[in-house]
């Protein structure tokens, strides 16, 4: 028979487990936010490509404007359709949606666990799940990660690292160094 005192975790062990829990929760929230932003971005690009094709096709069909304008519209439709085909905007959107959902599930599990149930083994399990999902992620865009960190920092009343307007506007297009 075990002594009940042996089952009681020390304050140091509880602090360690709680810190692990907070780290796993932060990483899950940050990744979920990042992938939601990427999902919305690729969804927007996919819808813009489709809208260009519809409006351009309508203009060409009704022969609105002169023949030069119709030729320019056709070239624009071709270019937007080619970009959509080559970069698979809808597939990328779905991939990021799935990653975001998976990270939100982990965050929900962490938040849904009672404070009294948090132990090092449980915190390690959460961290393992986060790391396993992170291994499946495409390379992250640094400036976009900073944008997401800033949003979480505002929610947590922590330090925000301001970014220039240019960096924020280009965050989805290029991987830029973590320069503020």
Backbone torsions as a table, in degrees:
resi	resn	phi	psi	omega
1	UNK	NA	136.0	-178.6
2	UNK	-89.8	150.9	177.7
3	UNK	-78.0	130.9	-179.3
4	UNK	-58.3	-25.9	-179.8
5	UNK	-67.1	-31.2	-179.9
6	UNK	-66.4	-25.3	-177.8
7	UNK	-84.1	-9.6	-178.3
8	UNK	-86.2	123.6	-179.6
9	UNK	-76.2	147.1	177.2
10	UNK	-74.6	163.1	177.9
11	UNK	-59.5	-37.8	179.7
12	UNK	-64.8	-41.8	177.9
13	UNK	-65.2	-40.7	178.2
14	UNK	-66.0	-40.7	176.9
15	UNK	-62.5	-42.0	179.2
16	UNK	-62.3	-46.6	179.6
17	UNK	-63.4	-40.5	-179.7
18	UNK	-66.2	-41.5	177.8
19	UNK	-63.5	-40.0	176.4
20	UNK	-63.2	-41.6	178.1
21	UNK	-60.6	-47.8	-179.0
22	UNK	-63.4	-39.1	178.7
23	UNK	-65.0	-45.3	178.9
24	UNK	-63.8	-41.5	179.5
25	UNK	-63.7	-44.8	-179.8
26	UNK	-62.0	-47.0	-179.4
27	UNK	-63.6	-38.4	178.6
28	UNK	-67.1	-43.3	179.3
29	UNK	-65.6	-43.4	179.8
30	UNK	-62.3	-46.3	-179.8
31	UNK	-66.1	-40.1	178.3
32	UNK	-62.1	-44.7	179.0
33	UNK	-63.6	-43.7	178.6
34	UNK	-58.5	-48.8	-176.7
35	UNK	-71.5	-28.8	173.9
36	UNK	-64.9	-41.3	178.5
37	UNK	-64.6	-43.4	178.4
38	UNK	-64.9	-40.9	177.9
39	UNK	-58.9	-48.6	179.8
40	UNK	-61.9	-40.0	-179.5
41	UNK	-62.6	-49.9	-178.6
42	UNK	-69.0	-33.0	175.7
43	UNK	-64.5	-41.3	177.5
44	UNK	-62.4	-45.7	178.9
45	UNK	-61.8	-40.6	178.6
46	UNK	-63.2	-44.7	-179.4
47	UNK	-68.6	-37.5	177.1
48	UNK	-63.3	-42.3	177.9
49	UNK	-60.8	-41.9	178.3
50	UNK	-67.9	-40.4	179.1
51	UNK	-64.3	-41.2	177.9
52	UNK	-60.9	-43.6	-179.9
53	UNK	-64.2	-41.3	-179.2
54	UNK	-67.5	-51.1	-178.7
55	UNK	-66.5	-42.1	178.6
56	UNK	-65.4	-40.8	177.6
57	UNK	-64.3	-38.8	177.7
58	UNK	-64.2	-43.6	180.0
59	UNK	-64.2	-41.2	180.0
60	UNK	-69.4	-38.4	-179.3
61	UNK	-63.3	-42.4	-178.3
62	UNK	-88.3	0.8	177.4
63	UNK	52.2	45.3	175.7
64	UNK	-74.6	126.1	178.2
65	UNK	92.2	-177.0	-177.5
66	UNK	-84.1	169.8	-178.1
67	UNK	-61.0	-31.7	178.2
68	UNK	-64.5	-39.9	179.5
69	UNK	-65.8	-42.3	178.2
70	UNK	-61.7	-40.1	178.5
71	UNK	-65.3	-40.3	178.4
72	UNK	-65.9	-40.8	178.1
73	UNK	-63.3	-42.8	178.9
74	UNK	-61.7	-40.7	178.4
75	UNK	-65.5	-39.9	179.5
76	UNK	-65.8	-42.6	177.7
77	UNK	-62.2	-44.7	180.0
78	UNK	-61.1	-44.3	-179.1
79	UNK	-64.8	-45.5	-178.7
80	UNK	-67.3	-37.9	177.9
81	UNK	-67.3	-39.5	178.5
82	UNK	-64.6	-42.4	177.5
83	UNK	-60.9	-44.1	179.7
84	UNK	-63.4	-40.0	179.9
85	UNK	-69.3	-45.7	-176.7
86	UNK	-68.4	-44.4	-175.1
87	UNK	-92.8	-4.3	175.5
88	UNK	48.1	59.0	-177.0
89	UNK	-56.7	-43.1	-177.9
90	UNK	-67.3	-38.4	178.1
91	UNK	-67.0	-40.6	178.1
92	UNK	-64.5	-39.3	178.2
93	UNK	-60.3	-45.8	179.6
94	UNK	-64.0	-39.4	179.8
95	UNK	-63.4	-44.9	179.3
96	UNK	-69.6	-33.2	177.1
97	UNK	-63.2	-41.7	179.2
98	UNK	-66.2	-42.6	177.4
99	UNK	-63.6	-43.2	179.1
100	UNK	-60.7	-44.3	179.4
101	UNK	-61.2	-43.3	-179.7
102	UNK	-63.8	-42.2	178.2
103	UNK	-67.4	-36.4	177.3
104	UNK	-66.0	-35.5	176.9
105	UNK	-62.7	-43.0	178.3
106	UNK	-63.7	-46.1	179.1
107	UNK	-60.0	-39.9	178.3
108	UNK	-63.6	-39.7	177.7
109	UNK	-64.5	-41.2	-179.7
110	UNK	-64.9	-49.6	-177.8
111	UNK	-67.1	-33.3	-178.1
112	UNK	-76.7	-7.6	179.8
113	UNK	-86.6	130.7	-179.8
114	UNK	-60.9	145.0	177.5
115	UNK	-57.2	-29.3	-178.1
116	UNK	-75.9	-17.3	-178.3
117	UNK	-93.9	-5.0	-174.7
118	UNK	-77.2	118.8	177.0
119	UNK	-132.7	167.7	-178.2
120	UNK	-60.1	-38.6	-179.0
121	UNK	-64.7	-39.9	179.3
122	UNK	-68.1	-43.2	179.1
123	UNK	-64.4	-37.8	177.1
124	UNK	-65.8	-36.3	177.8
125	UNK	-63.3	-45.1	178.7
126	UNK	-62.6	-44.9	-179.4
127	UNK	-63.0	-37.6	177.2
128	UNK	-63.2	-41.0	177.8
129	UNK	-64.9	-42.1	179.0
130	UNK	-62.6	-46.8	-179.7
131	UNK	-62.9	-38.3	179.2
132	UNK	-64.2	-40.9	177.3
133	UNK	-69.5	-39.5	179.4
134	UNK	-61.4	-30.5	179.1
135	UNK	-67.7	-23.1	-179.6
136	UNK	-90.7	-7.0	-176.4
137	UNK	-74.0	147.0	168.9
138	UNK	-71.5	164.6	179.6
139	UNK	-55.5	138.4	-177.3
140	UNK	-83.7	151.1	175.1
141	UNK	-93.1	115.9	-170.8
142	UNK	-56.3	-46.5	-177.8
143	UNK	-65.2	-34.9	178.0
144	UNK	-70.1	-36.4	176.1
145	UNK	-61.4	-43.1	179.1
146	UNK	-63.4	-39.4	176.8
147	UNK	-59.4	-43.9	179.4
148	UNK	-66.9	-41.4	177.0
149	UNK	-60.1	-39.4	178.7
150	UNK	-64.5	-40.1	178.1
151	UNK	-63.5	-42.2	176.7
152	UNK	-67.2	-36.3	178.9
153	UNK	-64.0	-40.2	177.6
154	UNK	-62.5	-43.5	-180.0
155	UNK	-65.4	-30.7	-177.9
156	UNK	-99.9	5.7	-179.3
157	UNK	57.1	45.6	179.3
158	UNK	-112.0	-179.2	-177.7
159	UNK	-69.5	134.2	178.8
160	UNK	-106.5	140.3	178.1
161	UNK	-105.9	100.6	-175.6
162	UNK	-63.2	146.8	178.2
163	UNK	-122.4	150.3	178.1
164	UNK	-68.6	159.2	178.4
165	UNK	-60.2	-40.2	179.1
166	UNK	-59.7	-46.5	-179.0
167	UNK	-63.0	-43.3	179.6
168	UNK	-64.6	-38.0	-179.4
169	UNK	-70.2	-32.3	-176.6
170	UNK	-98.1	2.2	-174.2
171	UNK	-58.9	-31.7	-179.2
172	UNK	-84.0	-15.2	-173.4
173	UNK	-98.4	-34.4	-174.2
174	UNK	-135.8	148.6	172.7
175	UNK	-85.1	111.4	-178.1
176	UNK	-109.2	151.0	178.3
177	UNK	-61.7	158.9	-178.2
178	UNK	-73.7	60.7	178.5
179	UNK	-97.8	134.5	177.7
180	UNK	-90.6	NA	NA
